[in-house]
Amino acid sequence: MVSILLNLKYSTPVAYYRQPKKNLDFGGVSGGIYFTIHRGWIADEQFYSSDPSDAYHYDSYNIIEISNKKLKYQSLQNGDTYTYLKIN
C-alpha cells in the first residue's frame, strides 16, 4: 500500500480550475483493481481527518490502461471512467 497526496486539477468543457484542497489517500493495486482509501485532506495548511468507518471513503476501480504517464480506470460502483495524466 502506498500513501498518495493529490493536488488535483479538473478539466471540464466549461471550466478549468484547481481543487482548493489536497486529498491524502492510501491506495494500491491488486489483480487489475486499483483501490483507494481516503484518509483526509489538507486545506489552509491544516490536516482534516476523514471518518475511517464511513464506507464513502473506500473506492475500487478496474484498471483500463496504465503506463508511466497515464492511469485510466473505471469505478466498480457506478461505471464512471477517470484518467490521471503525468504532467511533468
C-alpha positions as CSV (number, residue, x, y, z in Angstrom):
1,M,0.0,0.0,0.0
2,V,1.2,3.5,-0.8
3,S,0.4,6.9,0.5
4,I,-0.8,9.3,-2.1
5,L,-1.0,13.1,-1.8
6,L,-3.0,14.5,-4.7
7,N,-3.1,18.1,-5.7
8,L,-5.8,17.7,-8.4
9,K,-6.7,19.7,-11.4
10,Y,-10.0,19.1,-13.1
11,S,-10.9,19.9,-16.7
12,T,-14.4,20.3,-18.0
13,P,-15.7,21.7,-21.3
14,V,-16.8,24.8,-19.4
15,A,-14.0,25.5,-16.9
16,Y,-10.6,24.6,-15.7
17,Y,-9.8,25.1,-12.1
18,R,-7.6,23.8,-9.2
19,Q,-9.2,22.0,-6.4
20,P,-9.0,24.1,-3.2
21,K,-7.7,21.3,-1.1
22,K,-5.2,18.4,-1.2
23,N,-6.5,14.9,-0.6
24,L,-4.5,12.4,1.4
25,D,-5.3,8.8,0.3
26,F,-3.8,5.4,0.7
27,G,-4.0,3.2,-2.4
28,G,-2.7,0.2,-4.2
29,V,-3.2,-2.3,-7.0
30,S,-4.1,-6.0,-6.8
31,G,-5.3,-8.2,-9.6
32,G,-6.0,-5.4,-12.0
33,I,-8.0,-3.5,-9.4
34,Y,-6.9,0.0,-8.2
35,F,-8.2,0.9,-4.8
36,T,-8.1,4.0,-2.6
37,I,-8.8,4.8,1.0
38,H,-9.4,8.4,1.7
39,R,-7.7,9.4,4.9
40,G,-8.4,13.1,4.9
41,W,-7.4,16.4,3.3
42,I,-5.3,19.5,3.7
43,A,-6.8,22.9,3.4
44,D,-5.3,26.2,4.6
45,E,-2.3,24.3,5.8
46,Q,-4.5,22.3,8.2
47,F,-5.0,18.5,8.1
48,Y,-8.6,17.2,8.4
49,S,-9.1,13.5,9.0
50,S,-11.9,11.6,7.4
51,D,-14.1,9.1,9.3
52,P,-12.5,5.7,8.7
53,S,-15.8,4.0,9.4
54,D,-17.6,5.7,6.5
55,A,-17.7,3.4,3.5
56,Y,-17.9,6.5,1.3
57,H,-14.1,6.9,1.8
58,Y,-13.3,3.4,0.3
59,D,-13.3,3.0,-3.5
60,S,-12.3,0.4,-6.0
61,Y,-11.7,0.6,-9.8
62,N,-11.0,-1.6,-12.7
63,I,-7.8,-0.6,-14.4
64,I,-8.4,0.1,-18.1
65,E,-4.9,1.4,-19.1
66,I,-1.7,2.0,-17.2
67,S,1.7,3.4,-18.3
68,N,4.4,5.6,-16.8
69,K,2.4,8.7,-17.9
70,K,-1.2,7.6,-17.7
71,L,-3.7,5.8,-15.5
72,K,-7.2,5.2,-16.8
73,Y,-9.7,3.4,-14.6
74,Q,-13.4,2.7,-14.2
75,S,-15.4,2.8,-10.9
76,L,-16.8,-0.6,-9.9
77,Q,-19.5,1.3,-8.0
78,N,-21.0,3.4,-10.8
79,G,-19.1,2.8,-14.0
80,D,-17.6,6.3,-14.2
81,T,-14.3,6.5,-16.0
82,Y,-11.3,8.6,-14.8
83,T,-7.9,9.4,-16.2
84,Y,-4.7,10.6,-14.4
85,L,-2.1,12.1,-16.6
86,K,1.5,12.8,-15.5
87,I,2.2,16.5,-16.3
88,N,5.9,16.6,-15.5
